[in-house]
Amino acid sequence: SRPHARRLRPQRAALERMAVGPAVSPPLRHQFAEGAGHCTLTVELPTLACLDGVALDISGTEVRLQLPGEGHASCIALPNTVVAASGAPSAKFSKRRGQLTVSWPLAALPVPAATPSAEAKQAAVEAPAPASTPVAAPTLPSAAPVPASTPAAAAPIPAPAAAYGSIWNANSWHWEEKNCLEPARAEVRRALERCQKDELRHIAELEGASLALKDVKTYGEATISLRKGKRILCYDLSISFQWEGRDEFGKLLGVKGIGKAQNFTQEDGDEPPKVNMEVSTSSGSGPEQRKVASWMVRTGAPLLGRSLRATELSRAILAAEEGQADPEGDKARSRRASPRSSASARAWGALPQRPLRGRPCRAASGTSTPGTGRRGP
């Protein structure tokens, strides 16, 4: 009957809630993309202005993200290409776009063991063999050239070294963020100097003229985060520099300008940053000056941009930061400080301890003092 159905509706709703179980945060809006040797995960976080208070955990099979004020973490399962990758991930948050980007290098994937071709398998099946002796895998011609443990010879990005954190961070297991802006500045300057030496000197198209860079300035932010023994590099850099043209003998040609590149990050992969060239209005207007200025804008800018590609620059920054680490020295300093702390503790424990002296408590009004039977005033 209808009244009986009304009585059953609350019970049915309660049973449905019990079947569903506790509330779990649904996965955040995200997408995976592959390109330029990387697999990139983009998570939409339009309500955040920074990552303060955000718990981010990147494991080998999933990305766990818990936002401030949320009782449950949101889990994003990783595809098989990322699970099989051995390269360290890099994460970056863009306040302007409201997105968290996590990138994995796919070029570090190991080469699997060579599999025999269909013809070799058929030949192995048809070849006569004793019943007790199976056909050995090394006899297959297609499996001989590449052993199972041989990595890819053309892999441009080797597996990163183990992370090294502070003394308090045992095995670099806990989250720790280290500023690496100075190593990043040094590597950017070194990359531009290498490009100037290899590409901008004695240019045949300019009758042996050269282009010199000076006053290189790098600004932005660069950090290396440690978590569970992994290093995660994040940087967002911009540069500016001045350039001038010189003839084959090193004499100034009277043409100069300014170059700029803005907001290039570790997630750009093989895509070079765009370098914008400006020619000074005080430069000479002769045909030779115009030719040098045109070559710098048309050809020199892309050459400088390719020298700042994230694949090479990220590897150089990580190597520079690793070279600054001194784990043995930190351990020695920790051992030297430990005896002093122990000696101080022993000296403090050896001091004579005086008993605490206190005045007897006075009974409150209307109560009797224990053992006397007298009442207080």
C-alpha positions in Angstrom: 0.0 0.0 0.0 1.0 3.6 -0.4 1.6 4.3 3.4 3.7 1.2 3.6 5.8 2.5 0.7 6.3 5.8 2.4 7.7 4.0 5.5 10.1 2.0 3.4 11.6 4.9 1.5 13.8 6.1 4.4 15.0 2.5 5.0 15.8 2.1 1.4 17.8 5.3 1.3 19.8 4.3 4.3 20.6 0.9 2.8 21.7 2.6 -0.4 24.0 4.9 1.6 25.5 1.9 3.4 26.1 0.2 0.1 27.9 3.1 -1.4 30.3 3.4 1.6 32.3 6.4 2.8 32.6 9.5 0.6 35.6 9.4 -1.7 36.8 12.5 -3.5 36.3 12.0 -7.3 39.4 12.4 -9.6 40.1 16.0 -10.5 39.7 17.1 -14.1 42.9 16.0 -15.8 44.3 14.8 -19.1 47.4 12.9 -20.3 49.4 13.9 -23.4 52.5 12.4 -25.0 55.0 14.3 -27.2 58.6 15.3 -27.5 59.7 12.2 -25.6 57.6 13.1 -22.5 54.3 12.1 -21.1 52.5 15.0 -19.5 49.7 15.0 -16.9 47.7 18.3 -16.7 45.4 18.7 -13.6 42.9 21.6 -13.6 43.1 23.6 -10.3 41.4 26.9 -11.1 40.6 27.7 -7.4 44.2 27.6 -6.2 46.7 30.5 -6.3 49.7 28.4 -5.1 50.6 24.9 -3.8 50.7 25.9 -0.1 48.9 23.3 1.9 48.5 20.9 -1.0 49.7 17.3 -0.3 51.2 15.9 -3.6 52.5 12.4 -3.7 53.8 11.0 -7.0 54.3 7.2 -6.9 55.1 4.7 -9.6 51.4 3.9 -10.3 49.4 6.9 -9.3 49.4 10.6 -8.5 47.7 11.4 -5.1 46.6 15.0 -4.6 44.8 16.4 -1.5 43.7 20.0 -1.6 43.4 22.3 1.5 40.2 21.7 3.4 39.5 18.4 1.6 39.0 15.4 3.8 40.0 12.9 1.2 42.7 12.8 -1.5 42.1 12.5 -5.2 43.9 9.7 -6.9 44.8 9.7 -10.6 46.0 6.3 -12.1 49.0 6.5 -14.4 49.0 4.9 -17.9 51.3 1.9 -18.6 53.8 4.1 -20.5 54.4 6.1 -17.3 54.4 3.1 -15.0 57.2 1.5 -17.1 59.3 4.7 -17.3 62.4 5.0 -15.1 63.0 8.8 -15.4 62.2 11.1 -12.5 59.0 13.2 -12.8 59.0 17.0 -12.8 56.1 19.0 -11.5 55.1 22.7 -12.0 52.1 24.8 -11.0 51.0 27.7 -13.2 49.1 30.4 -11.3 48.1 32.1 -14.5 46.5 29.0 -16.1 45.5 27.4 -12.8 47.1 24.1 -13.8 49.4 21.6 -12.2 51.6 19.8 -14.8 53.6 16.6 -14.1 56.0 15.4 -16.8 57.8 12.0 -17.1 60.6 11.5 -19.7 59.7 8.5 -21.9 63.2 8.5 -23.5 64.5 6.8 -20.4 62.5 3.6 -21.0 64.8 0.5 -21.1 65.0 -1.5 -24.3 63.1 -4.7 -23.8 64.6 -8.0 -24.7 64.7 -8.7 -28.4 61.8 -10.9 -29.4 62.2 -13.6 -32.0 60.5 -13.0 -35.3 57.6 -15.1 -36.6 59.9 -17.1 -39.0 62.4 -17.8 -36.2 59.6 -19.1 -34.0 58.2 -21.3 -36.7 61.7 -22.7 -37.4 62.3 -23.3 -33.7 59.0 -25.2 -33.5 59.7 -27.3 -36.6 63.4 -28.1 -35.7 63.7 -31.7 -34.3 64.8 -31.8 -30.7 64.8 -34.6 -28.0 61.8 -34.7 -25.8 63.8 -34.1 -22.7 65.8 -31.2 -24.2 63.8 -28.0 -25.0 65.0 -25.6 -27.6 67.3 -23.1 -26.0 66.4 -19.4 -26.5 70.0 -18.3 -27.4 69.9 -20.4 -30.6 67.4 -18.0 -32.1 69.3 -15.7 -34.5 67.1 -12.6 -33.7 67.8 -12.8 -30.0 71.6 -12.8 -30.2 72.5 -9.2 -31.1 70.8 -7.4 -28.2 70.9 -9.0 -24.6 67.9 -8.4 -22.3 69.9 -6.2 -20.0 71.4 -3.9 -22.7 69.9 -0.4 -22.4 69.1 1.7 -25.5 72.2 3.1 -27.0 70.4 6.2 -28.3 68.6 7.1 -25.1 69.6 10.8 -24.6 68.5 11.1 -21.0 70.1 8.7 -18.5 68.4 7.7 -15.3 68.9 10.4 -12.7 71.1 9.8 -9.7 69.7 9.2 -6.2 68.3 12.2 -4.4 70.4 13.8 -1.6 68.6 15.9 1.0 69.4 17.5 4.3 70.9 15.6 7.3 67.5 15.5 9.0 65.9 14.0 5.9 66.9 10.3 6.2 67.2 8.7 2.7 65.5 11.8 1.2 62.2 10.2 2.0 60.3 13.3 3.3 59.2 16.2 1.2 62.0 18.9 1.0 62.3 21.8 -1.4 65.8 23.2 -2.2 66.4 26.5 -4.0 68.6 25.9 -7.1 68.3 29.3 -8.8 72.1 30.0 -8.7 73.0 26.7 -10.4 70.3 27.4 -13.0 71.7 30.8 -13.7 75.2 29.4 -14.1 74.0 26.7 -16.6 72.0 29.2 -18.6 75.0 31.4 -18.9 77.2 28.4 -19.9 74.7 27.3 -22.5 74.7 30.8 -24.1 78.5 31.0 -24.1 78.7 27.6 -25.7 76.3 28.7 -28.4 78.2 31.9 -29.0 81.5 30.0 -29.4 80.1 27.3 -31.7 77.5 29.2 -33.8 78.0 33.0 -33.6 81.8 33.3 -34.4 83.2 33.9 -37.9 80.0 33.5 -39.7 80.6 32.7 -43.4 77.3 34.3 -44.5 78.5 37.6 -42.9 82.0 37.6 -44.4 83.6 36.3 -41.2 81.7 38.7 -38.8 80.9 37.5 -35.3 78.2 38.3 -32.7 79.1 38.8 -29.0 76.8 38.5 -26.0 77.2 40.4 -22.8 75.3 41.4 -19.6 73.4 38.1 -19.4 70.7 38.3 -16.7 68.6 35.4 -15.6 65.6 35.8 -13.3 62.7 33.7 -12.2 62.6 30.7 -9.8 64.1 27.2 -9.8 63.7 24.5 -7.1 64.5 20.9 -6.7 61.9 18.9 -4.5 62.8 15.7 -2.8 60.2 13.0 -2.1 60.7 9.3 -1.5 64.2 9.3 -2.8 63.3 11.1 -6.1 64.3 14.6 -7.4 61.7 16.8 -9.0 63.1 19.8 -10.9 60.9 22.8 -11.4 62.0 26.1 -13.0 60.4 29.1 -14.7 63.1 31.4 -16.0 63.4 34.4 -18.2 66.6 36.0 -19.6 67.8 39.2 -21.2 71.1 40.0 -22.7 72.8 42.6 -25.0 74.5 41.7 -28.3 76.8 43.5 -30.7 78.3 42.8 -34.0 82.1 42.6 -34.7 84.0 42.1 -37.9 86.5 39.3 -38.6 89.2 41.2 -36.7 87.1 41.9 -33.6 86.4 45.5 -34.4 82.9 46.9 -33.6 80.6 47.1 -36.6 78.2 49.7 -35.1 75.2 47.3 -34.8 73.8 46.1 -31.5 70.6 45.2 -29.7 68.9 43.4 -26.9 67.6 39.8 -26.7 65.0 38.4 -24.4 63.4 35.0 -23.7 60.5 34.7 -21.2 58.9 31.9 -19.2 60.7 28.8 -20.4 60.2 25.8 -18.1 61.3 22.3 -17.6 58.1 21.0 -19.2 58.9 22.5 -22.6 60.8 19.3 -23.6 62.6 19.6 -27.0 60.6 22.7 -27.9 63.1 25.7 -27.7 62.0 28.9 -26.1 61.3 31.9 -28.3 64.1 34.5 -28.3 63.0 38.0 -29.3 65.7 40.2 -30.8 65.6 44.0 -30.8 67.9 46.1 -32.9 69.0 49.4 -31.3 67.9 52.5 -33.1 71.3 54.0 -32.6 72.9 51.3 -34.7 74.4 52.1 -38.0 72.1 52.0 -41.1 74.7 50.9 -43.6 74.2 47.7 -45.7 76.7 45.7 -43.6 75.0 46.7 -40.4 71.5 45.9 -41.8 72.8 42.5 -43.0 74.2 41.6 -39.5 71.0 42.7 -37.8 68.8 40.8 -40.2 70.9 37.6 -39.7 70.7 37.9 -35.9 66.9 38.3 -35.9 66.4 35.5 -38.6 69.0 32.9 -37.7 70.8 33.9 -34.4 67.6 33.9 -32.3 66.6 30.3 -33.1 70.2 29.1 -32.5 70.2 30.7 -29.0 66.7 29.3 -28.3 67.8 25.7 -29.2 70.7 26.0 -26.7 68.2 26.5 -23.9 66.0 23.5 -24.6 64.6 21.9 -21.5 66.1 18.4 -22.2 69.7 19.6 -22.1 69.2 22.4 -19.5 67.3 20.3 -17.0 70.0 17.6 -17.1 72.8 20.3 -16.6 71.0 21.9 -13.7 70.5 18.5 -11.9 74.1 17.6 -12.5 75.3 21.0 -11.1 73.1 20.7 -8.0 74.4 17.1 -7.4 78.0 18.4 -7.7 77.4 20.9 -4.9 76.2 18.2 -2.5 78.7 17.0 0.1 77.2 14.0 1.9 80.4 12.9 3.5 81.1 16.3 4.9 77.6 16.6 6.3 78.0 13.2 8.0 81.4 14.2 9.5 79.9 17.4 10.9 77.0 15.5 12.3 79.3 13.0 14.0 81.4 15.9 15.5 78.3 17.6 16.8 76.9 14.4 18.3 79.6 13.9 21.1 79.2 17.5 22.2 75.5 17.0 22.6 76.0 13.7 24.5 78.6 15.3 26.8 76.3 18.2 27.5 73.5 15.8 28.4 75.8 13.8 30.7 77.0 16.9 32.4 73.5 18.1 33.0 72.5 14.7 34.4 75.5 14.7 36.8 74.4 17.9 38.5 73.1 17.4 42.1 69.3 17.5 42.1 67.7 19.3 45.0 64.3 18.2 46.2 61.5 20.5 45.6 60.3 22.3 48.7 56.8 23.5 49.0 54.7 25.0 51.7 51.9 22.8 53.2 48.6 23.4 51.7 46.1 25.3 53.9 42.8 23.8 54.3 39.9 25.7 52.8 37.2 27.2 54.9 34.7 24.7 56.1 36.8 21.6 55.5 38.6 19.4 58.0 42.4 18.9 57.9 43.2 15.2 57.2 44.4 13.4 60.4 43.4 16.1 62.8 39.7 16.2 62.7 39.9 20.0 63.0 38.0 22.2 60.6 39.6 25.2 58.9 38.8 28.8 59.8 
